[in-house]
């Protein structure tokens, strides 16, 4: 019977670790620019429903961005953008922001603020939503537009 020494087993685990990490997702290509532009998103409540501004959230494609989120809502609100909060595209989050278990959104605490540093994907457009924890049946929807840098 073959027995592994604990140090050898640990060494084997560290040898396999890069392969396991690479299997989970391919590395991102370099960003289109080294500049990390700030993007502002403000959440308010009107008639018990969340409203996110701007309704057309314009971001540069293939770029690292800092999304500054400010909520003036008296309820927790979850921001969802298809595929933006999964697959290693969230670089950092701080403040009153909590990643939801589904990986498809971030919960912003009532009257909270924080910053999401994100890597955007290629050019395209999807709907984004802001949903209040007190009124899930009436989310706000807007457009999340990833625009190619001029050049």
PLY file of the C-alpha trace (Angstrom):
ply
format ascii 1.0
element vertex 151
property float x
property float y
property float z
element edge 150
property int vertex1
property int vertex2
end_header
0.00 0.00 0.00
1.31 3.45 -0.94
1.24 6.19 1.71
1.67 9.90 1.14
3.64 12.03 3.51
1.57 15.12 4.51
4.15 17.48 2.99
4.09 15.53 -0.29
0.29 15.63 -0.38
0.38 19.39 0.21
2.94 19.81 -2.57
0.75 17.80 -4.95
-2.25 19.95 -4.05
-0.34 23.16 -4.83
0.90 21.66 -8.10
-2.67 20.94 -9.20
-4.10 24.24 -7.94
-3.20 26.35 -11.02
-4.80 23.77 -13.32
-7.98 23.77 -11.25
-8.08 27.57 -11.16
-7.58 27.79 -14.94
-10.38 25.28 -15.53
-12.88 27.55 -13.77
-12.57 30.36 -16.31
-10.24 31.65 -18.95
-8.14 34.69 -18.09
-9.50 38.01 -19.29
-7.71 39.76 -22.14
-6.07 43.07 -21.27
-8.53 45.98 -20.87
-9.01 48.38 -23.78
-7.50 51.16 -21.67
-5.59 51.53 -18.42
-7.97 54.28 -17.32
-10.72 53.13 -14.90
-13.60 55.52 -15.63
-16.08 56.22 -12.83
-19.71 55.34 -13.50
-22.44 56.68 -11.19
-25.66 54.78 -10.38
-28.23 56.36 -8.07
-31.20 54.52 -6.55
-34.31 56.30 -5.31
-37.84 55.17 -4.44
-41.03 56.48 -6.07
-44.43 55.17 -4.96
-42.79 52.19 -3.25
-40.84 51.19 -6.38
-37.10 51.60 -6.96
-35.84 53.89 -9.70
-32.26 53.61 -10.91
-30.60 56.47 -12.71
-29.43 56.68 -15.35
-31.98 54.48 -17.11
-29.41 54.01 -19.89
-26.28 52.95 -18.06
-23.50 53.52 -20.60
-20.12 51.86 -19.93
-17.05 51.34 -22.10
-16.66 47.77 -23.42
-13.70 45.56 -22.42
-12.68 48.03 -19.73
-12.24 48.09 -15.97
-14.78 50.54 -14.50
-15.56 51.84 -11.01
-19.34 51.91 -10.52
-20.18 54.24 -7.64
-23.57 53.21 -6.28
-25.60 55.53 -4.03
-28.98 54.53 -2.65
-31.48 57.01 -1.27
-34.06 54.23 -1.05
-35.66 53.27 2.26
-35.39 49.57 1.37
-32.67 47.17 0.29
-32.43 47.09 -3.52
-30.79 44.41 -5.67
-29.09 45.44 -8.91
-28.98 42.72 -11.57
-27.11 42.89 -14.86
-27.01 39.65 -16.88
-23.53 38.04 -16.74
-21.82 41.16 -15.31
-21.51 39.90 -11.73
-20.38 36.35 -12.58
-17.39 34.74 -14.30
-14.71 36.74 -12.48
-15.84 40.12 -13.84
-16.15 41.66 -10.35
-12.71 42.94 -9.42
-13.64 44.49 -6.04
-16.68 45.56 -4.04
-16.84 47.72 -0.94
-19.25 49.72 1.16
-22.89 48.75 1.63
-22.91 46.19 -1.21
-23.50 42.44 -0.77
-23.05 39.87 -3.56
-26.25 37.81 -3.81
-26.02 34.04 -3.75
-27.12 33.64 -7.38
-24.06 35.66 -8.50
-26.32 37.67 -10.80
-26.73 40.71 -8.61
-25.58 42.97 -5.81
-27.79 44.01 -2.92
-27.44 47.66 -1.94
-28.42 48.26 1.67
-31.05 50.91 2.39
-29.55 54.40 2.10
-26.23 52.70 1.36
-23.32 53.50 -0.88
-20.36 51.63 -2.24
-18.14 50.98 -5.20
-18.11 48.03 -7.58
-14.95 47.68 -9.64
-15.95 45.67 -12.68
-14.50 44.39 -15.91
-17.01 44.94 -18.69
-17.43 42.49 -21.54
-17.39 43.26 -25.27
-19.79 45.69 -26.95
-23.44 44.91 -26.47
-26.65 45.85 -24.72
-28.77 44.07 -22.10
-31.57 45.02 -19.73
-30.58 45.70 -16.13
-32.93 45.76 -13.14
-33.24 47.27 -9.69
-35.57 45.33 -7.41
-36.66 46.44 -3.93
-36.77 43.81 -1.21
-40.17 45.24 -0.21
-41.69 45.05 -3.73
-40.14 42.29 -5.85
-43.05 42.25 -8.32
-42.30 45.71 -9.74
-38.60 46.06 -10.58
-37.17 49.02 -12.41
-35.60 48.06 -15.75
-33.12 50.03 -17.78
-30.52 49.45 -20.50
-26.92 48.48 -19.74
-24.97 49.48 -22.84
-21.33 48.44 -23.38
-19.93 50.70 -26.07
-16.67 50.14 -27.93
-14.08 52.85 -27.29
-13.77 55.40 -30.10
-10.75 54.81 -32.18
0 1
1 2
2 3
3 4
4 5
5 6
6 7
7 8
8 9
9 10
10 11
11 12
12 13
13 14
14 15
15 16
16 17
17 18
18 19
19 20
20 21
21 22
22 23
23 24
24 25
25 26
26 27
27 28
28 29
29 30
30 31
31 32
32 33
33 34
34 35
35 36
36 37
37 38
38 39
39 40
40 41
41 42
42 43
43 44
44 45
45 46
46 47
47 48
48 49
49 50
50 51
51 52
52 53
53 54
54 55
55 56
56 57
57 58
58 59
59 60
60 61
61 62
62 63
63 64
64 65
65 66
66 67
67 68
68 69
69 70
70 71
71 72
72 73
73 74
74 75
75 76
76 77
77 78
78 79
79 80
80 81
81 82
82 83
83 84
84 85
85 86
86 87
87 88
88 89
89 90
90 91
91 92
92 93
93 94
94 95
95 96
96 97
97 98
98 99
99 100
100 101
101 102
102 103
103 104
104 105
105 106
106 107
107 108
108 109
109 110
110 111
111 112
112 113
113 114
114 115
115 116
116 117
117 118
118 119
119 120
120 121
121 122
122 123
123 124
124 125
125 126
126 127
127 128
128 129
129 130
130 131
131 132
132 133
133 134
134 135
135 136
136 137
137 138
138 139
139 140
140 141
141 142
142 143
143 144
144 145
145 146
146 147
147 148
148 149
149 150
